[in-house]
Amino acid sequence: MKFRHQLLGLGVAALAGAFATPVIADPIADFYKGKTITIIVGTRPGGAYDIYTRFFGDFATEHLAGHPNFIYQYMPGGGAVKAANYLYNAAAKDGTIIGMLEQGTPLGRVLRDDANMKFDITKFNWVGTVGRSYYMFGIWHNAPTRTIEGAKKTEVLLAASGKSSTTYIYPVLTNYIAGTKYKPVLGYRGAGDMNLSFQRGETHGRGGTWSSWKTAMAPQIKAGELTFALQVAPRKHPEWPDVPLLLDLAKTSEAREIVEFMTVPSSVGRSLLLPPGVPVERVQAIRRAFDATMKDPRMLARAKNLGILTTGESGEELQALMVKLAATPLPLIKKVRAAIGMK
């Protein structure tokens, strides 16, 4: 009898095991559980890139399996070239490092034959665009002139970071297209330093996105201390219909072709990426977490409170854009190099 009871017990256990719900392993959750993801920002803290980065990093934990923590590390230098080199060559390639470069860094890499730019934009794993950009020349009230027409006659100093940055490239391009006399002053590390430069009288203004101007200098804009001379984007920002668009100043088909190519950074905007070599399944997990985060009601509420638009390209769209950008025909690249004084 005792033996029979033992057999019955075994039979019940076997049946229970047969009908139990199997535990399905989740390699993404297993990997990210208890880990910390570091986002490398290629600018100094406090500016627009920092704000956009945090739209993702502050809310992504709930949307990525394993719920890792997110922290931020700032690596300014050379128009985010320092950060790009680190992400490409030295950063961990396991999905625990994400990057945010400057919007002009990919374009600068295509245009410049520079041994210091040790990265291939097509081999990064692009995650998505937090927000597109509208680039504008902001001019301080003490500038010798504050308009495009005035800048055709008088030199205007604009703060810039590095030669691969739009803060340098766009003023030089404008000189070529519109005959202006903008002079980039290199060496400033981030929007905050550039803003201080014209307030201290070292420069007269800078180029930057509308979002960066709006978040950093709204009172000065409202007071008329800071005005806008030009927009460099595929189209005008709806809030600034009277500010000239560089594309409209291009009078020949060749000039328009150059300007259209040079406004690619508007689509790049504030984009996140992963280093090359990250396992495909983790790239996809980060991309889908990004997509979900961009729809998170908490993130959208913060963006609305700041008056910032957070819409842009998916990781797959960005990846395709980088491939297209890298395949730009050499004749067009030569024309653009001539336009911005690049050898």
N, C-alpha and C positions, 0 to 999 in steps of 0.2 A: 504493500500500500504506500509506504513511504517513497519507494522508487517511482511508483506511478505518479504520485504528487509532484515529484521532481520533474518528471517528463512533461506533465501538464504545465508546470511553471515555465519550463524552457520553451514549450510551444507558444504560450502566451507572449513571452518575451520576444520570440521570433516574429510572431504576427505584429506585435507593436513596432518592432524594428522595420518590418516590411512596409508598414503604412505611415511611418514617421516622415515628416517633411525634411528632405535633405538640405543640408547647409551648403549654400552656393558661395564659393569664394569670389570675392571682388578684388582683383589685383590692384585696382586704382585706390580703393578705400584702404586696403592693407598697406599700400606704399605710403599714402599721405597721412595716415593716422598718427598723431603725435609729432608730425614734422612741422617745420616752419618754412614758408616760401618767402624769399627775399626779392623785392622788386628794386632793381637798379635803375635810378632815374638819372639821366644824363645832364641834368641841370641842377642848380642850387635849390634848396628847399624854399617853399613859400610862394613860388610862381605858378603860372597856369599849368605847366606840366605836372607839378606836384599835385595840384588840385584834381586834375583829370586822372592821374594815377590812382588817387585815393577813391575816386568814384568806383573803381574796380576793387582795389585791395581792401577797402573797408567793408565791403559787402559780399565778397566772393566766397568766404568760408562756407556759408550755408549751401552754396551751389556746386561745391566740389566734393566728391566722395572722400571720406576720411576726415573732412573738416580741418585742414591744416590752418595754422596761424599765418598771418601776412605781416611782414615788416618792410621798412623802406631804408634804402641806402642811397646816398647822393654821390654822384661821380661826375661833376662838371669838368669841361675842358675841351677846347677845340671844336665847338659846335657839336658836342656829344660824341666826337670821335674816340675820346678816351674810353667812354662807356661801351661803345660799339666794339672796340678792340678787345676789351675785357670780356664782354659777353661771347664774342666769337672764339677767342683763343684760350681763355683762362677759367671762365665760369663753369660750374658743375653742369653736366649735360644729362641730368637725371630728372628734370622737371621741377626742381626746387629753386631755380633762378629765373626770373622774368625781367625783361628790360623795357624801358620807355626812353627812346632817343628823341632828338629834335626832329621836327618834320622835314627839314631840309637835308638831313644826313644821307638818306638813300640817293637823292639827286646829286649831292656833292660827290658821292662815291662813283657814280656813273661818269660825272664830268671830269673829275680830277685824277690825273695819273700821279698819285701821291703814295710813296712807299710807306708813309706813316698810317695810311688807312688800310689796316690788315684784316679786312673782312669782305665777304661776298654777300650782297643783300638778298640774293636768291636762295641762299643756304640757311638763313635764319628761318625759324618757324614762326610765321606771323600769326598773332592771336586775334587781333581785331582793332578797329579804330573806336576809341571812346568818343571822339567828336571831331568832325571836320573843322577846318579853320578858314577864317577870312582875314587875310593879311593886310595890315594898314600901316601907313607911315604916320606916326604921331609926332607932332611938332610943338615944342614948348613955346610959351608966350614971348620969351626973350630972343627968339631966333631972328636973324636978319630978314627973313621972309617966311611965310607960312603956307604958300601956295606952290603948285607945280609951275605956274607961269613965272613966279618970282624966282624959283630955283633954277630956271633956265639962264638967269642973269647973275645970281649970287650964290656963292658956295654955302652949303648947309651941312654941318657935321652931324652924322648919325652914329650912335654907339653900336658896336658890333662885337660878337664873340670871336668866332674863327672864320676862316675863309670858306669853310664848307657849310657855314650856316647861312640861312636866308637873311639874317641881319646884315651880312656882307653882300651876298649875291644879288639880292633884289635892288638895293640902291645902285649898284654898278649896272645892272640890267636896265634900270629906268634911265640912267644917263645915256645908254646906247639907243634906247627906243624913243625917248622923249627929248633928248638933248639937255637934260638937267645937269646940275653941278653938285650932286650929293656926294659927300666924302665919308666913307665908313672909317670909324676910329676903332681899331681892333683891341682886344684884350679884356673886355668886360665879361664877367662870369655870371651870366644869368640876367633875367629881366629886372630883378631888384637893383643890381649894380648899375644897369643901364639907365633905369629911371632916376637914380641918384645922380648919374653923370650929367644929365641936362638940368636937373634942379640945382646942381653945384656950379653950372656954367661951363663944364668941360665939353659938352656937346650941345646940340640943339634939339635932339629927339632920337627916335629909334624906330625901326620896323618891328611890328609884333602883331599877334592875332587879336581880333576884337575881344575874345574872351579874356586874354591876359590884360588888356587895357581896362576892361570893365571891372574885373575883380580887384585890380590894384590901384586904379586912379579914377574911379567914378566921380568923386567930389571935384577933382580938378577938371574933368571933362564937363561936368555940369556948370562949373564956374567960368568956363571958357579959357582957362589957363592952358589947356591942352586941346589942340584941334587936329584934324586929320587932313592930310594933303593928297593921299592916294590910296587906292585899294589894288592889291595884287591877288587876284582870285579869278576863277572862271566866270563869276557873276558878282554883282554888287550885293552887299549885305542889305537886307530890307530896311534896317534902321538908318542906313546912310546912303540914300538914293542920290544925294547931291555931291558926294565925294567921287572924283574921277576914278575910272577903272583903267588900269594900264593897258588892257587889251583894246580899249577904245582909242588909245593914243597910238596904236600900231597902224601905220598908214599903208604898209605894203603886205602882200601875202606872205613874204618871207618873215617879216617882223611878227606877223600874227602867229605863224607857225612856231617861232621861237618862244613867244609869250605863252602860247598854249602848252608847250612842253614844260616851260618853267613854272607853271601853276600846278603841276602834279603834287607838290607838297600840300596843297589845300585838301586833296583827297587823303593823303597820308595822315595829316592832322596829328592828333595825339594817339599814337598807335603803340600797342604792346607786342612784344615778340619773345620767343624762346631761343636759346642758343641752338646751333646746329647739332645734330646727333641725339637729340632727346627722343626716346622711344615713341613710336607713332601713336600708340594707344594713350600715352600721357599728353601728347600734343592735342589729340582730339578731345580728351577730357578737359583740358584747360580751355580750349576753344568753346566747348559747349557750356562750361561754367561761365565764361565771358558772356556768351549770348544770353544766358539766364540772368546774369547780374545786371545787364543793360536794361532788363525789364523789371528789375526789383523795385517795388513801390517805394522803399526807403531811399534807394539811390535816386530815383526820379524826383522824389520830394526834395532831396538836398539840391539837386541840379536846378529845380524850379526856384527854390529859395535864393540861389545864387544868380539866377537869370542866365543859366548856361544851357545850351543845346547839346544833348548827348546822343547824337545819331551818326552812324558812319558805316564803314565797310566791315564785313565779316573777315575772319582769318583767311578763308579760302579766296575771297575777293582780293584781299591785300597780297596774298601770295602770287596770284595771277598778275596783279599790277606790277610787282617787283620783277617778275620774269619779263613782262613787256617793257618795263623801263630799262632793264639791263640789255635788251635787244634793240635799243634805239639805233637806227642807222648812223654810221659814222659821219656821213655828210652833214646830218642835222646836228650831231654833237659838235662838229667843227664850227658850224655857224654859231651855236650857243656859246662855245668857248670864246669865239671872237667877240661876241656881244658883251660878255662879262670880263673881257680882258684876261682870259686864262690862256696860258701857253700850252 
